[in-house]
Every structure is written in C-alpha cells, then in structure tokens.
Amino acid sequence: MKAINIGSRTYRREKLNVFFYPDWSEIKLTAYKDAVPDPLPAKPDNLTEMIQIAERLGKGLDFIRVDMYDTTDGLVLGEMTVYPERGARRTPTACPKFNRWLGSQWGR
C-alpha cells in the first residue's frame, strides 16, 4: 500500500481530490487538477482493516487499484483495476513528481 485516494460522488461533483499516505498524512502535490477539500476528510475508523484488505487482494500483483466504500453496512468492494483512468498519460494527477513516484512503485 503506497497511496490512498478519497473518492465520492460529492468529491467528483465538486471537483475535489486528495491523496494520503497509509499513515493518513496528506500527500502534497506540486500541481492539482482539482481542489483539495477543506477540511480534509477524517481518518476512517477502520482504515487499518481497509489497508489489510487491499494488501490481501493485491498480493502478488505489481499494481492494483482497489476501490472500497465505507458504508453503514460495512466495507464494500467496488472494483479492482490494473489500469486506472485507462492508463492515460498524466494521470492520476496533474503533478508529474507524484505520478513518477507512484509509477516507480511498480515491481517493488
């Protein structure tokens, strides 16, 4: 687990985006496509469980994006993909430094 991205219907509609390290510290980008939410979202109570599930699902893979939803009924798996945003260039952010860092995690 290298990075956590918060996504929701509200965030998409309001063009908000933020990335965190697994310890829930914000990953500061040098360029943004979307605004950073203010205030930042609170750390989920079950973050440790979510990370453990994502790591278990991604075991043996160089890269996988695991989408999970924290609902009132518990954690729900949304999807898993090896090509987020269709593998498009300059994704997942407008920050080349972050994109290079994230891409450098392959094969580690």
C-alpha positions in Angstrom: 0.0 0.0 0.0 1.6 3.2 -1.1 -1.2 5.8 -1.5 -4.8 6.3 -0.6 -7.2 8.5 -2.7 -10.5 9.6 -1.4 -13.3 9.5 -3.9 -17.0 10.0 -3.6 -19.9 11.3 -5.6 -19.7 14.6 -3.8 -15.9 14.9 -4.5 -16.4 14.2 -8.2 -19.3 16.6 -8.5 -17.4 19.4 -6.6 -14.1 18.5 -8.3 -12.3 17.7 -5.1 -9.3 15.3 -4.7 -6.8 14.4 -2.1 -4.2 11.7 -1.6 -2.9 10.3 1.6 0.0 8.0 2.7 -1.2 4.9 4.6 -0.5 6.8 7.9 -3.2 9.3 6.8 -0.7 12.2 6.3 -1.6 14.2 3.2 0.5 13.8 0.1 1.2 17.3 -1.0 1.2 17.7 -4.8 3.1 20.3 -6.8 0.1 20.7 -9.3 -3.6 20.0 -8.9 -6.4 19.3 -11.4 -9.0 19.5 -8.6 -9.2 21.4 -5.4 -8.1 19.9 -2.1 -11.1 19.5 0.3 -11.2 21.9 3.2 -11.4 20.5 5.8 -9.6 17.3 4.9 -11.6 14.1 5.4 -11.2 12.4 8.8 -9.2 9.2 9.0 -11.7 6.3 8.8 -12.1 4.3 12.0 -11.5 1.1 10.0 -8.6 2.3 7.9 -6.3 -0.5 9.2 -8.8 -3.1 8.0 -9.2 -1.4 4.7 -5.5 -1.4 4.1 -5.2 -5.1 5.1 -8.0 -6.0 2.7 -6.4 -4.0 -0.2 -3.0 -5.6 0.5 -4.5 -9.1 0.6 -6.4 -8.5 -2.7 -3.3 -7.1 -4.3 -0.9 -9.8 -3.1 1.4 -11.0 -5.9 0.5 -8.1 -8.2 2.8 -5.2 -9.2 0.0 -2.7 -9.1 -3.7 -2.8 -8.4 -6.2 0.0 -7.5 -8.7 -1.3 -5.0 -11.9 0.7 -4.6 -13.6 0.2 -1.3 -16.6 2.0 0.2 -17.1 2.5 3.9 -20.8 2.2 4.3 -23.2 2.0 7.2 -23.5 -1.7 6.3 -19.7 -2.2 6.5 -16.9 -2.2 3.9 -18.0 -2.9 0.3 -15.6 -3.7 -2.6 -16.4 -1.5 -5.6 -13.8 -2.6 -8.2 -10.2 -3.5 -8.8 -8.3 -2.3 -11.8 -4.7 -2.6 -13.1 -5.2 0.4 -15.5 -6.7 3.3 -13.6 -8.0 6.1 -15.9 -7.4 3.8 -18.9 -3.6 4.1 -18.4 -3.8 7.6 -19.7 -0.7 9.8 -19.6 -0.5 12.5 -16.9 -2.7 10.5 -14.5 -3.7 10.0 -11.8 -2.9 13.7 -11.0 -1.6 16.8 -12.7 1.6 16.5 -10.5 4.4 14.9 -12.6 6.5 14.4 -9.5 3.7 12.4 -7.7 2.9 10.4 -10.9 6.6 9.5 -11.3 6.8 8.5 -7.7 3.7 6.3 -7.9 4.8 4.8 -11.2 8.2 4.0 -9.6 6.5 1.6 -7.2 5.9 -1.0 -9.8 8.0 -4.1 -9.4 9.0 -3.3 -5.8 
